Amino acid sequence: MDIILETPRLILKRLKPGDESALVDAINHPDIAATTLEIPHPYTLENAADWIRYVNSPDTMKESVSLTGFHKDSNEIICAVSLDKINTRHLRAEIGYWCRVSQWNHGFMTEAADRMIDYGFDELNLERIYGICFQNNSASARVMEKLGMTFEGTARSEYIKNGTPIDFHHYAILRSDLSENDRSR
Amino acid sequence: MTDPDEIILESERLLITPPREKDAADLARISSHPLIKKNIFTCPKNENEAKIMISTMMMWWDIDFSHVFVFRLKDTGRLVGTAGVNEINRRHMKAILAYWCDVDHWGKGYTSEAVTRLIDYCFDDLELNRVEASCFTSNPASARVMENAGMSLEYISRHHYRKDGDFHDAWHYAILRSDREPCKS
């Protein structure tokens, strides 16, 4: 199933074969690798091809919605946002995202993630959407705060990156945190 | 891989071993209590279901996904509960503990004793760095087990679990290898 979401400045859609070089152009930056667990630097065309195969596989689509934000004017890839670990028993999912470094601080990440949260509550019928960030990544924490997510606590040494255990801040938003007014933002 | 048949963990009052098919009747009887069913997700309804559950546990042991144990009293041999190391994650050197105890034997510290022993198993035998556990916030007895075993409360996730149509908040606890007293490490 093709999912296409729209925001004021972005079209969010699943990457397709052929998008490899556009993805590399947007994501290949040490600051993105430094703030995420799974994104390498340098990021090669082969990494991009693997990723595009992964997001289009039926197994992935069963528990993930992984979309990429293209700028409506330039058609350039600006950011990506996903709902992963979609759990239909407990009605929760984990939100994750990254943004092209040259476009940081322009509100794109919040714009895309906000649309994805609405999708999670309205279309996937979720109750809870949670997100985590490296404890020193205040920019990511600020995105979650702007999205209306609440800080729930910090898990120590929750994941290991390059041999170093890292603490993660946990945030979440519940369906009931959003009033009807908020929903029609 | 260690052969589970060769694993016997011991604490002051308990023998802790992998479950055997002959334990099925005890597991079914203990988990049929409403106070157990209220707080855990997978309760065998009868001896046959318990047998299936035990064979599933042994399969998980084979693929190193989880190591589930039963614990019994040394002096009488009576089976009083289970405690398992689940979702073993070698890459991030962590796992999640789960446990329950026969309601007739609550309040004697058996579960804390078993969990404390399993935490040592996680650090010393599985060579993990972090051990997590969580419970409903309506279940302070379970939280006390985690505290008795030296675990710390890290975050509270709202509406984390859905059970019988209702959402439940969860307390998330963890202990790190470095939290243990120096004499043990």
Interface residues (C-beta under 8 A of the other chain):
Chain A: R89 H90 L91 R92 E127 R128 Y130 T150 E152 G153 T154 A155 R156 S157 E158 Y159 I160 P165 H170 A172 L174
Chain B: R91 H92 M93 K94 N129 R130 E132 L153 E154 Y155 I156 S157 R158 H159 H160 Y161 R162 F167 H172 A174 L176
